[in-house]
Amino acid sequence: MYNKWRMGSVFLNIIGLMLFMFAIGFEDNRLIYMAASVIVLWIAFAVTYIYFNRNKGTPLEALSKISYVISLFLAVMITAMVAISLHNML
């Protein structure tokens, strides 16, 4: 049920969210951490996409589809929040 693609996507999603939370607390290097969080979350989405494609037609298809949607949602929402924060900072 848990393979390297699933665990990789979960790990990258957690790291991306932690980077974003750290970025909110910092004043000096906020943009660097926010950009890093967006990059990590989109890499997590790419890993989840691979996981989703490998599990098409298997009993794990529903689980991989849910993981795919969650990763896409996280990447899009954090990207939007970073864009809004960047707009407000400039």
N, CA, C and O atoms as a GROMACS GRO file, in nm:
protein
  360
    1MET      N    1   0.082  -0.119   0.000
    1MET     CA    2   0.000   0.000   0.000
    1MET      C    3   0.087   0.126   0.000
    1MET      O    4   0.057   0.223  -0.069
    2TYR      N    5   0.194   0.124   0.077
    2TYR     CA    6   0.284   0.239   0.080
    2TYR      C    7   0.412   0.203   0.007
    2TYR      O    8   0.484   0.112   0.046
    3ASN      N    9   0.438   0.275  -0.099
    3ASN     CA   10   0.561   0.253  -0.173
    3ASN      C   11   0.643   0.381  -0.174
    3ASN      O   12   0.606   0.481  -0.111
    4LYS      N   13   0.754   0.377  -0.247
    4LYS     CA   14   0.845   0.492  -0.244
    4LYS      C   15   0.781   0.618  -0.303
    4LYS      O   16   0.813   0.728  -0.258
    5TRP      N   17   0.692   0.605  -0.402
    5TRP     CA   18   0.630   0.724  -0.461
    5TRP      C   19   0.531   0.787  -0.365
    5TRP      O   20   0.526   0.910  -0.354
    6ARG      N   21   0.454   0.706  -0.295
    6ARG     CA   22   0.357   0.758  -0.198
    6ARG      C   23   0.428   0.825  -0.081
    6ARG      O   24   0.393   0.936  -0.040
    7MET      N   25   0.529   0.757  -0.028
    7MET     CA   26   0.601   0.813   0.086
    7MET      C   27   0.679   0.938   0.045
    7MET      O   28   0.692   1.032   0.123
    8GLY      N   29   0.731   0.938  -0.077
    8GLY     CA   30   0.802   1.056  -0.126
    8GLY      C   31   0.710   1.176  -0.139
    8GLY      O   32   0.748   1.288  -0.104
    9SER      N   33   0.589   1.153  -0.189
    9SER     CA   34   0.496   1.266  -0.204
    9SER      C   35   0.451   1.319  -0.068
    9SER      O   36   0.439   1.440  -0.050
   10VAL      N   37   0.427   1.231   0.027
   10VAL     CA   38   0.388   1.275   0.162
   10VAL      C   39   0.501   1.353   0.227
   10VAL      O   40   0.479   1.460   0.284
   11PHE      N   41   0.623   1.300   0.217
   11PHE     CA   42   0.740   1.366   0.276
   11PHE      C   43   0.761   1.504   0.214
   11PHE      O   44   0.785   1.601   0.287
   12LEU      N   45   0.753   1.514   0.082
   12LEU     CA   46   0.774   1.643   0.016
   12LEU      C   47   0.663   1.743   0.049
   12LEU      O   48   0.690   1.862   0.064
   13ASN      N   49   0.539   1.696   0.060
   13ASN     CA   50   0.430   1.785   0.099
   13ASN      C   51   0.452   1.841   0.240
   13ASN      O   52   0.429   1.960   0.264
   14ILE      N   53   0.495   1.757   0.331
   14ILE     CA   54   0.520   1.802   0.468
   14ILE      C   55   0.635   1.902   0.472
   14ILE      O   56   0.626   2.004   0.540
   15ILE      N   57   0.743   1.873   0.399
   15ILE     CA   58   0.857   1.964   0.395
   15ILE      C   59   0.816   2.098   0.334
   15ILE      O   60   0.856   2.204   0.384
   16GLY      N   61   0.738   2.096   0.227
   16GLY     CA   62   0.692   2.220   0.165
   16GLY      C   63   0.606   2.304   0.257
   16GLY      O   64   0.622   2.426   0.263
   17LEU      N   65   0.516   2.239   0.330
   17LEU     CA   66   0.432   2.313   0.425
   17LEU      C   67   0.514   2.368   0.542
   17LEU      O   68   0.488   2.479   0.588
   18MET      N   69   0.611   2.291   0.589
   18MET     CA   70   0.697   2.340   0.698
   18MET      C   71   0.780   2.460   0.652
   18MET      O   72   0.796   2.555   0.728
   19LEU      N   73   0.832   2.455   0.531
   19LEU     CA   74   0.908   2.569   0.479
   19LEU      C   75   0.822   2.694   0.471
   19LEU      O   76   0.867   2.804   0.504
   20PHE      N   77   0.697   2.677   0.428
   20PHE     CA   78   0.608   2.792   0.420
   20PHE      C   79   0.578   2.848   0.559
   20PHE      O   80   0.576   2.970   0.577
   21MET      N   81   0.557   2.761   0.657
   21MET     CA   82   0.532   2.808   0.793
   21MET      C   83   0.654   2.879   0.851
   21MET      O   84   0.640   2.980   0.920
   22PHE      N   85   0.773   2.827   0.824
   22PHE     CA   86   0.895   2.895   0.869
   22PHE      C   87   0.908   3.030   0.801
   22PHE      O   88   0.951   3.127   0.864
   23ALA      N   89   0.871   3.038   0.675
   23ALA     CA   90   0.882   3.164   0.601
   23ALA      C   91   0.793   3.272   0.661
   23ALA      O   92   0.829   3.389   0.661
   24ILE      N   93   0.678   3.234   0.710
   24ILE     CA   94   0.588   3.331   0.771
   24ILE      C   95   0.652   3.395   0.894
   24ILE      O   96   0.632   3.513   0.921
   25GLY      N   97   0.729   3.316   0.969
   25GLY     CA   98   0.790   3.366   1.091
   25GLY      C   99   0.916   3.447   1.071
   25GLY      O  100   0.956   3.522   1.161
   26PHE      N  101   0.980   3.434   0.957
   26PHE     CA  102   1.106   3.505   0.934
   26PHE      C  103   1.082   3.641   0.871
   26PHE      O  104   0.983   3.661   0.800
   27GLU      N  105   1.172   3.732   0.897
   27GLU     CA  106   1.165   3.865   0.836
   27GLU      C  107   1.270   3.881   0.727
   27GLU      O  108   1.244   3.940   0.622
   28ASP      N  109   1.390   3.827   0.752
   28ASP     CA  110   1.502   3.853   0.662
   28ASP      C  111   1.495   3.773   0.532
   28ASP      O  112   1.501   3.830   0.423
   29ASN      N  113   1.483   3.643   0.544
   29ASN     CA  114   1.489   3.555   0.427
   29ASN      C  115   1.353   3.498   0.389
   29ASN      O  116   1.344   3.384   0.344
   30ARG      N  117   1.250   3.574   0.407
   30ARG     CA  118   1.114   3.526   0.385
   30ARG      C  119   1.092   3.480   0.241
   30ARG      O  120   1.034   3.374   0.218
   31LEU      N  121   1.137   3.558   0.144
   31LEU     CA  122   1.114   3.523   0.004
   31LEU      C  123   1.185   3.396  -0.037
   31LEU      O  124   1.133   3.319  -0.117
   32ILE      N  125   1.304   3.373   0.016
   32ILE     CA  126   1.379   3.252  -0.017
   32ILE      C  127   1.305   3.128   0.032
   32ILE      O  128   1.291   3.031  -0.042
   33TYR      N  129   1.258   3.133   0.156
   33TYR     CA  130   1.185   3.018   0.210
   33TYR      C  131   1.050   2.998   0.141
   33TYR      O  132   1.009   2.884   0.119
   34MET      N  133   0.984   3.105   0.107
   34MET     CA  134   0.856   3.092   0.035
   34MET      C  135   0.877   3.033  -0.103
   34MET      O  136   0.800   2.946  -0.146
   35ALA      N  137   0.979   3.079  -0.174
   35ALA     CA  138   1.008   3.023  -0.307
   35ALA      C  139   1.047   2.876  -0.296
   35ALA      O  140   1.006   2.795  -0.378
   36ALA      N  141   1.125   2.842  -0.194
   36ALA     CA  142   1.164   2.702  -0.174
   36ALA      C  143   1.042   2.616  -0.144
   36ALA      O  144   1.034   2.502  -0.191
   37SER      N  145   0.948   2.668  -0.066
   37SER     CA  146   0.829   2.589  -0.034
   37SER      C  147   0.744   2.564  -0.159
   37SER      O  148   0.690   2.455  -0.176
   38VAL      N  149   0.733   2.663  -0.245
   38VAL     CA  150   0.657   2.645  -0.369
   38VAL      C  151   0.724   2.542  -0.459
   38VAL      O  152   0.658   2.456  -0.517
   39ILE      N  153   0.856   2.550  -0.470
   39ILE     CA  154   0.929   2.454  -0.554
   39ILE      C  155   0.912   2.312  -0.500
   39ILE      O  156   0.887   2.219  -0.577
   40VAL      N  157   0.926   2.295  -0.370
   40VAL     CA  158   0.913   2.162  -0.310
   40VAL      C  159   0.772   2.108  -0.328
   40VAL      O  160   0.754   1.989  -0.355
   41LEU      N  161   0.671   2.193  -0.313
   41LEU     CA  162   0.533   2.146  -0.329
   41LEU      C  163   0.502   2.106  -0.473
   41LEU      O  164   0.428   2.011  -0.496
   42TRP      N  165   0.557   2.178  -0.570
   42TRP     CA  166   0.534   2.137  -0.709
   42TRP      C  167   0.612   2.011  -0.744
   42TRP      O  168   0.567   1.932  -0.828
   43ILE      N  169   0.727   1.989  -0.682
   43ILE     CA  170   0.798   1.862  -0.700
   43ILE      C  171   0.716   1.749  -0.638
   43ILE      O  172   0.708   1.640  -0.694
   44ALA      N  173   0.656   1.776  -0.522
   44ALA     CA  174   0.569   1.676  -0.459
   44ALA      C  175   0.451   1.643  -0.549
   44ALA      O  176   0.409   1.527  -0.557
   45PHE      N  177   0.397   1.743  -0.617
   45PHE     CA  178   0.288   1.717  -0.710
   45PHE      C  179   0.335   1.629  -0.826
   45PHE      O  180   0.262   1.540  -0.869
   46ALA      N  181   0.455   1.655  -0.876
   46ALA     CA  182   0.509   1.573  -0.986
   46ALA      C  183   0.528   1.428  -0.941
   46ALA      O  184   0.500   1.335  -1.017
   47VAL      N  185   0.577   1.408  -0.819
   47VAL     CA  186   0.594   1.273  -0.766
   47VAL      C  187   0.459   1.205  -0.749
   47VAL      O  188   0.445   1.086  -0.779
   48THR      N  189   0.360   1.278  -0.703
   48THR     CA  190   0.226   1.222  -0.687
   48THR      C  191   0.164   1.190  -0.822
   48THR      O  192   0.089   1.092  -0.834
   49TYR      N  193   0.194   1.269  -0.924
   49TYR     CA  194   0.144   1.240  -1.059
   49TYR      C  195   0.202   1.108  -1.111
   49TYR      O  196   0.131   1.030  -1.173
   50ILE      N  197   0.329   1.085  -1.084
   50ILE     CA  198   0.391   0.957  -1.122
   50ILE      C  199   0.323   0.843  -1.047
   50ILE      O  200   0.291   0.739  -1.105
   51TYR      N  201   0.301   0.863  -0.918
   51TYR     CA  202   0.233   0.763  -0.835
   51TYR      C  203   0.092   0.734  -0.887
   51TYR      O  204   0.049   0.619  -0.891
   52PHE      N  205   0.021   0.838  -0.927
   52PHE     CA  206  -0.114   0.823  -0.980
   52PHE      C  207  -0.113   0.745  -1.111
   52PHE      O  208  -0.196   0.656  -1.130
   53ASN      N  209  -0.022   0.778  -1.201
   53ASN     CA  210  -0.016   0.708  -1.330
   53ASN      C  211   0.025   0.562  -1.316
   53ASN      O  212  -0.022   0.479  -1.393
   54ARG      N  213   0.109   0.531  -1.222
   54ARG     CA  214   0.151   0.392  -1.203
   54ARG      C  215   0.041   0.306  -1.142
   54ARG      O  216   0.044   0.184  -1.157
   55ASN      N  217  -0.054   0.366  -1.075
   55ASN     CA  218  -0.160   0.290  -1.009
   55ASN      C  219  -0.292   0.291  -1.083
   55ASN      O  220  -0.394   0.248  -1.028
   56LYS      N  221  -0.294   0.339  -1.206
   56LYS     CA  222  -0.418   0.334  -1.284
   56LYS      C  223  -0.454   0.188  -1.313
   56LYS      O  224  -0.370   0.109  -1.356
   57GLY      N  225  -0.579   0.155  -1.289
   57GLY     CA  226  -0.627   0.020  -1.314
   57GLY      C  227  -0.594  -0.079  -1.205
   57GLY      O  228  -0.616  -0.199  -1.222
   58THR      N  229  -0.542  -0.034  -1.093
   58THR     CA  230  -0.512  -0.122  -0.980
   58THR      C  231  -0.609  -0.091  -0.866
   58THR      O  232  -0.680   0.009  -0.871
   59PRO      N  233  -0.612  -0.176  -0.764
   59PRO     CA  234  -0.699  -0.147  -0.650
   59PRO      C  235  -0.661  -0.019  -0.574
   59PRO      O  236  -0.743   0.035  -0.499
   60LEU      N  237  -0.539   0.029  -0.593
   60LEU     CA  238  -0.494   0.150  -0.524
   60LEU      C  239  -0.521   0.277  -0.602
   60LEU      O  240  -0.472   0.384  -0.566
   61GLU      N  241  -0.599   0.267  -0.708
   61GLU     CA  242  -0.625   0.385  -0.791
   61GLU      C  243  -0.697   0.495  -0.714
   61GLU      O  244  -0.666   0.613  -0.731
   62ALA      N  245  -0.793   0.459  -0.631
   62ALA     CA  246  -0.867   0.560  -0.555
   62ALA      C  247  -0.776   0.633  -0.457
   62ALA      O  248  -0.784   0.755  -0.444
   63LEU      N  249  -0.689   0.560  -0.389
   63LEU     CA  250  -0.595   0.622  -0.296
   63LEU      C  251  -0.499   0.715  -0.368
   63LEU      O  252  -0.471   0.825  -0.320
   64SER      N  253  -0.450   0.672  -0.482
   64SER     CA  254  -0.355   0.756  -0.556
   64SER      C  255  -0.424   0.880  -0.613
   64SER      O  256  -0.362   0.985  -0.625
   65LYS      N  257  -0.552   0.868  -0.649
   65LYS     CA  258  -0.625   0.984  -0.700
   65LYS      C  259  -0.648   1.087  -0.589
   65LYS      O  260  -0.637   1.207  -0.613
   66ILE      N  261  -0.681   1.041  -0.469
   66ILE     CA  262  -0.698   1.132  -0.356
   66ILE      C  263  -0.566   1.202  -0.325
   66ILE      O  264  -0.564   1.322  -0.300
   67SER      N  265  -0.458   1.127  -0.326
   67SER     CA  266  -0.326   1.186  -0.302
   67SER      C  267  -0.292   1.289  -0.409
   67SER      O  268  -0.233   1.393  -0.378
   68TYR      N  269  -0.328   1.260  -0.533
   68TYR     CA  270  -0.305   1.351  -0.645
   68TYR      C  271  -0.380   1.483  -0.625
   68TYR      O  272  -0.324   1.591  -0.644
   69VAL      N  273  -0.506   1.474  -0.587
   69VAL     CA  274  -0.588   1.593  -0.567
   69VAL      C  275  -0.537   1.676  -0.448
   69VAL      O  276  -0.533   1.798  -0.456
   70ILE      N  277  -0.499   1.609  -0.340
   70ILE     CA  278  -0.447   1.681  -0.223
   70ILE      C  279  -0.318   1.754  -0.257
   70ILE      O  280  -0.300   1.870  -0.220
   71SER      N  281  -0.227   1.687  -0.328
   71SER     CA  282  -0.100   1.752  -0.365
   71SER      C  283  -0.123   1.870  -0.459
   71SER      O  284  -0.057   1.973  -0.445
   72LEU      N  285  -0.214   1.855  -0.553
   72LEU     CA  286  -0.244   1.965  -0.643
   72LEU      C  287  -0.304   2.083  -0.566
   72LEU      O  288  -0.266   2.197  -0.589
   73PHE      N  289  -0.396   2.054  -0.475
   73PHE     CA  290  -0.457   2.159  -0.394
   73PHE      C  291  -0.353   2.234  -0.310
   73PHE      O  292  -0.353   2.356  -0.306
   74LEU      N  293  -0.265   2.159  -0.245
   74LEU     CA  294  -0.161   2.223  -0.164
   74LEU      C  295  -0.069   2.310  -0.248
   74LEU      O  296  -0.039   2.424  -0.211
   75ALA      N  297  -0.026   2.259  -0.362
   75ALA     CA  298   0.066   2.335  -0.447
   75ALA      C  299   0.000   2.462  -0.499
   75ALA      O  300   0.063   2.568  -0.500
   76VAL      N  301  -0.124   2.453  -0.543
   76VAL     CA  302  -0.192   2.571  -0.597
   76VAL      C  303  -0.220   2.674  -0.488
   76VAL      O  304  -0.198   2.793  -0.508
   77MET      N  305  -0.266   2.629  -0.372
   77MET     CA  306  -0.301   2.723  -0.265
   77MET      C  307  -0.177   2.792  -0.208
   77MET      O  308  -0.180   2.913  -0.185
   78ILE      N  309  -0.070   2.719  -0.186
   78ILE     CA  310   0.051   2.782  -0.132
   78ILE      C  311   0.112   2.875  -0.236
   78ILE      O  312   0.165   2.980  -0.201
   79THR      N  313   0.107   2.838  -0.364
   79THR     CA  314   0.156   2.927  -0.469
   79THR      C  315   0.076   3.056  -0.471
   79THR      O  316   0.133   3.164  -0.487
   80ALA      N  317  -0.055   3.046  -0.456
   80ALA     CA  318  -0.139   3.167  -0.453
   80ALA      C  319  -0.107   3.252  -0.331
   80ALA      O  320  -0.100   3.375  -0.341
   81MET      N  321  -0.088   3.189  -0.215
   81MET     CA  322  -0.055   3.265  -0.095
   81MET      C  323   0.081   3.334  -0.106
   81MET      O  324   0.098   3.446  -0.059
   82VAL      N  325   0.176   3.266  -0.168
   82VAL     CA  326   0.308   3.328  -0.187
   82VAL      C  327   0.298   3.444  -0.284
   82VAL      O  328   0.362   3.548  -0.264
   83ALA      N  329   0.218   3.429  -0.389
   83ALA     CA  330   0.200   3.539  -0.485
   83ALA      C  331   0.135   3.660  -0.418
   83ALA      O  332   0.175   3.774  -0.443
   84ILE      N  333   0.036   3.636  -0.334
   84ILE     CA  334  -0.030   3.746  -0.262
   84ILE      C  335   0.068   3.811  -0.165
   84ILE      O  336   0.073   3.934  -0.154
   85SER      N  337   0.145   3.730  -0.094
   85SER     CA  338   0.244   3.784   0.000
   85SER      C  339   0.350   3.865  -0.072
   85SER      O  340   0.391   3.971  -0.025
   86LEU      N  341   0.394   3.816  -0.186
   86LEU     CA  342   0.495   3.888  -0.264
   86LEU      C  343   0.439   4.020  -0.313
   86LEU      O  344   0.509   4.122  -0.312
   87HIS      N  345   0.314   4.020  -0.357
   87HIS     CA  346   0.250   4.143  -0.404
   87HIS      C  347   0.239   4.245  -0.290
   87HIS      O  348   0.260   4.365  -0.312
   88ASN      N  349   0.206   4.199  -0.171
   88ASN     CA  350   0.193   4.290  -0.057
   88ASN      C  351   0.328   4.340  -0.006
   88ASN      O  352   0.335   4.449   0.052
   89MET      N  353   0.434   4.262  -0.026
   89MET     CA  354   0.566   4.303   0.022
   89MET      C  355   0.629   4.407  -0.068
   89MET      O  356   0.711   4.488  -0.022
   90LEU      N  357   0.593   4.407  -0.195
   90LEU     CA  358   0.657   4.501  -0.288
   90LEU      C  359   0.584   4.629  -0.300
   90LEU      O  360   0.625   4.717  -0.376
   0.00000   0.00000   0.00000
